[in-house]
Amino acid sequence: MNNDSFKQALANQFTEIERRLLLTIQQLDDEQLNWRPDETSNSIANLAIHLHGNINERIGKGIGGRPYNRQREQEFALIKLTKPDITALVAQSFGLLKEITAGITDEQLQQTQALKNGARRNEDILLSSVAHFSEHLGQIIYIAKTLLRGNYASAG
């Protein structure tokens, strides 16, 4: 696959993940978006904050060179957000992700970032981001299905 095809495939995947996240979020109210299955699990609000932190750190800062000071532990703290806050956070995060992905150069794809478990190429980081974000999308859909039961409308 050439780099243009790779970038287009990434853009398609990120657009689809964002679309499904937003469709799922729109079905829930503020209380449901902040509900945690138990004290060791995350709410949809926490997962949206976590995605925001990851995108800004790995993509915005790591690839785009934008300043960002991630506070990862706080992403999972007990916090309450409104549906408009969560929707805006997802839209802003994925907007940044798609902007940087669309403009990434072949050279930037091959550059490496130092991560806690070693250096990785930006190309690999973007590819693993598709899997990472899909995992959290699955968690969010599962929470929505649990709370809405038979009233969940598929975002697929």
C-alpha positions as CSV (number, residue, x, y, z in Angstrom):
1,M,0.0,0.0,0.0
2,N,1.5,3.4,-0.9
3,N,1.4,6.3,1.6
4,D,-1.5,8.1,-0.1
5,S,-3.6,4.9,0.1
6,F,-2.5,4.4,3.8
7,K,-3.4,7.9,4.7
8,Q,-6.8,7.6,3.0
9,A,-7.5,4.3,4.8
10,L,-6.6,5.9,8.1
11,A,-8.9,8.9,7.4
12,N,-11.8,6.5,6.5
13,Q,-11.3,4.5,9.7
14,F,-11.0,7.6,11.9
15,T,-14.1,9.2,10.3
16,E,-16.1,6.0,10.9
17,I,-15.0,5.7,14.5
18,E,-16.0,9.3,15.2
19,R,-19.3,8.9,13.4
20,R,-20.2,5.8,15.5
21,L,-19.0,7.5,18.7
22,L,-21.2,10.5,18.1
23,L,-24.3,8.4,17.1
24,T,-23.9,6.4,20.3
25,I,-23.4,9.4,22.6
26,Q,-26.4,11.1,21.1
27,Q,-28.7,8.3,22.4
28,L,-27.7,8.8,26.0
29,D,-28.4,11.5,28.6
30,D,-25.9,13.2,30.9
31,E,-26.4,10.7,33.7
32,Q,-25.9,7.7,31.4
33,L,-22.8,9.2,29.8
34,N,-21.3,9.5,33.3
35,W,-22.4,6.1,34.6
36,R,-19.7,3.6,35.6
37,P,-20.5,-0.1,35.7
38,D,-18.5,-0.3,38.9
39,E,-15.8,1.7,40.8
40,T,-13.0,0.1,38.8
41,S,-14.6,0.8,35.4
42,N,-14.8,3.9,33.3
43,S,-17.7,6.0,32.1
44,I,-18.2,7.1,28.6
45,A,-17.2,10.6,29.7
46,N,-13.9,9.1,31.0
47,L,-13.3,7.2,27.8
48,A,-13.9,10.4,25.7
49,I,-11.4,12.3,27.9
50,H,-8.9,9.4,27.5
51,L,-9.3,9.4,23.7
52,H,-8.8,13.2,23.8
53,G,-5.6,12.8,25.8
54,N,-4.2,10.1,23.6
55,I,-5.0,11.9,20.4
56,N,-3.5,15.2,21.6
57,E,-0.4,13.5,23.1
58,R,0.5,11.0,20.3
59,I,-0.9,12.7,17.3
60,G,-1.1,16.4,18.1
61,K,2.1,16.7,20.0
62,G,4.0,13.6,18.8
63,I,3.4,14.1,15.1
64,G,2.0,17.7,14.7
65,G,4.4,19.3,17.2
66,R,1.6,21.0,19.1
67,P,2.1,21.7,22.8
68,Y,0.2,19.4,25.1
69,N,0.8,18.3,28.7
70,R,-1.1,15.1,29.3
71,Q,-2.4,14.2,32.7
72,R,-3.3,10.6,32.0
73,E,-4.2,9.7,35.6
74,Q,-6.9,12.4,35.6
75,E,-8.5,11.0,32.5
76,F,-9.9,8.2,34.7
77,A,-10.9,10.3,37.7
78,L,-14.5,10.5,38.8
79,I,-15.7,13.4,36.7
80,K,-19.0,14.6,35.3
81,L,-19.4,16.0,31.8
82,T,-22.5,17.0,29.9
83,K,-23.5,15.5,26.5
84,P,-22.6,18.8,24.7
85,D,-19.2,18.7,26.5
86,I,-18.5,15.1,25.4
87,T,-19.7,15.7,21.9
88,A,-17.5,18.7,21.5
89,L,-14.5,16.9,23.0
90,V,-14.9,14.0,20.5
91,A,-15.4,16.3,17.6
92,Q,-12.4,18.5,18.5
93,S,-10.2,15.4,19.1
94,F,-11.1,13.7,15.9
95,G,-10.9,17.0,14.0
96,L,-7.3,17.3,15.1
97,L,-6.6,13.7,14.3
98,K,-8.0,14.0,10.8
99,E,-6.3,17.3,10.1
100,I,-2.9,16.0,11.1
101,T,-3.4,12.7,9.3
102,A,-4.5,14.4,6.1
103,G,-1.4,16.6,6.1
104,I,1.2,14.1,7.2
105,T,4.2,13.8,5.0
106,D,5.9,10.6,4.0
107,E,8.9,11.7,6.1
108,Q,6.7,12.3,9.2
109,L,5.2,8.8,8.8
110,Q,8.7,7.3,9.1
111,Q,9.8,9.5,12.1
112,T,9.8,7.9,15.5
113,Q,8.4,9.0,18.9
114,A,9.7,8.0,22.3
115,L,7.0,6.3,24.2
116,K,7.1,4.7,27.6
117,N,7.7,1.3,26.2
118,G,10.2,2.4,23.5
119,A,10.4,4.3,20.3
120,R,7.8,3.7,17.5
121,R,7.4,5.0,14.0
122,N,4.5,7.4,13.5
123,E,3.1,5.1,10.9
124,D,2.8,2.4,13.5
125,I,1.3,4.7,16.1
126,L,-1.4,5.8,13.6
127,L,-2.2,2.2,12.7
128,S,-2.3,1.1,16.4
129,S,-4.5,4.1,17.1
130,V,-7.2,2.6,14.8
131,A,-7.2,-0.5,17.0
132,H,-7.0,1.5,20.3
133,F,-9.9,3.8,19.4
134,S,-12.0,0.9,18.1
135,E,-11.5,-0.9,21.4
136,H,-12.9,2.1,23.3
137,L,-15.7,2.5,20.8
138,G,-16.7,-1.1,21.6
139,Q,-16.7,-0.3,25.3
140,I,-18.8,2.8,24.7
141,I,-21.3,0.8,22.6
142,Y,-21.4,-1.9,25.2
143,I,-22.2,0.6,27.9
144,A,-24.9,2.2,25.8
145,K,-26.5,-1.2,25.0
146,T,-26.4,-2.1,28.7
147,L,-28.1,1.1,29.7
148,L,-30.6,1.4,26.8
149,R,-31.3,-2.3,26.6
150,G,-33.7,-2.8,23.6
151,N,-33.8,0.9,22.8
152,Y,-30.2,1.1,21.5
153,A,-30.1,2.1,17.8
154,S,-27.1,0.6,16.1
155,A,-24.4,3.0,15.1
156,G,-23.0,0.4,12.6
